[in-house]
Amino acid sequence: MANLFSPITIKNIELKNRIVVSPMCEYSSIDGFANNWHLVHLGARAVGGAALLITEANAVSPEGRITYADLGIWKDEHIEKLKEITDFVHEQGAYIGTQLAHAGRKASHEKPWLGGGKQIPFDQPNGWKSVSASDLPFTDTEEAPVALDKAGIEKVIADFKAAAIRADKAGFDLIELHGAHGYLINQFLSPLSNKRTDEYGGSFDNRIRFLLEIIDAVRDVWPAEKLLFVRISATEWVDGGWDADDSVALAKILKTKGVDLIDCSTGGNSPLQQIPIKLGYQVEFAEKVKREADILTGAVGLIVKSDQADEIISSGQADLVFLAREELRDPNFPLRAAFELETEVKWPVQYERAKFHK
Ligand SMILES: Cc1cc2nc3c(=O)[nH]c(=O)nc-3n(C[C@H](O)[C@H](O)[C@H](O)COP(=O)(O)O)c2cc1C
């Protein structure tokens, strides 16, 4: 059996293989509600054989959305459709998590396919004033966010907590906190975007405080047997920014906080980033964090082939592989990979006739 298809048990959840559908914003919601697009998008990939799916960034508050069309989990009415989705995914023998997120200064944007996803000024329809660690815009051409005061920070933490309660009611097995790609948690972590002088800024310990307080609040209400992952940008790819050693130091602390796995992405917090794009370009960060912090990690980023994915698991560079765009090209990637790697896996009974060439 190919190692990509070896099961892994995290707490009492046994994932049938190592393939995770990485979070992917669909920008297809109205007022935060999931709909049939989300059911089919996630459902198809569960049918396609992934062991675990993670929903797109799920906004903990309306102002925490990247766009007005983001998925949301800020009110109880959101739960019903999400529960339909988790039920369907479970029926396929897969697990499902949701990525709780707040966009911070990257909020109030247009959908990417409408005019390139530019910022919508706060006083225009579908726009609002964004918040961040400091009043620094992402680029010079964007409006400056409002730096959160202590009450504002406490409100965001409470929003994450309330969202975690709803995620449990919606049947999710896992929460992934979105601490990557330059969104609000990342804005606090990074010395480039966090210029605060209070207990949430300055030193490493102060910059990680916001994330740790969110984790404590979520842990308070999230069942102990369910999983908690954190996605980080393991490096900003900018001199003087957050780097891989910071990520290892953070991962060691997150391990003591009951975080089960670090999902190692990179970048997204500075327009100055220089990313050396190539196949598997972020795997080295999953490997470093796993080795030096002794915690489970997920590798993500241009993992596109079955033997490449298998090699990441076989060589022990990461415990899970997260696939985004390859899963868009082929929702049945896991079934195809099993075929290519000559590993017997269970197919959906409805599709069994495609399992062999006969
Ligand atoms: C359409 C699309 C939407 C995405 N939305 C999210 C998101 O909601 N949250 C997130 O953490 N990453 C998001 N990403 C990033 C992916 O999860 C992944 O980290 C990235 O695409 C690299 O993996 P890939 O090379 O397999 O696509 C998105 C990527 C794509 C292509």
The ligand as a Gaussian input file, in Angstrom:
#p B3LYP/6-31G(d) Opt

LIG

0 1
 C       -9.821000      29.242000      -5.244000
 C       -8.940000      29.258000      -4.033000
 C       -9.419000      29.727000      -2.816000
 C       -8.618000      29.688000      -1.669000
 N       -9.150000      30.057000      -0.445000
 C       -8.447000      29.824000       0.680000
 C       -9.053000      29.941000       1.957000
 O      -10.251000      30.193000       2.099000
 N       -8.275000      29.737000       3.049000
 C       -6.947000      29.398000       2.937000
 O       -6.282000      29.221000       3.957000
 N       -6.358000      29.237000       1.737000
 C       -7.087000      29.408000       0.629000
 N       -6.525000      29.157000      -0.596000
 C       -5.154000      28.640000      -0.637000
 C       -5.155000      27.105000      -0.710000
 O       -5.770000      26.514000       0.414000
 C       -3.727000      26.568000      -0.856000
 O       -3.026000      26.881000       0.323000
 C       -2.999000      27.165000      -2.063000
 O       -3.847000      27.238000      -3.191000
 C       -1.772000      26.340000      -2.437000
 O       -2.133000      25.003000      -2.692000
 P       -2.313000      24.442000      -4.220000
 O       -1.010000      24.667000      -4.913000
 O       -2.625000      22.970000      -3.997000
 O       -3.417000      25.187000      -4.853000
 C       -7.290000      29.217000      -1.756000
 C       -6.800000      28.786000      -2.990000
 C       -7.595000      28.775000      -4.109000
 C       -7.042000      28.243000      -5.404000

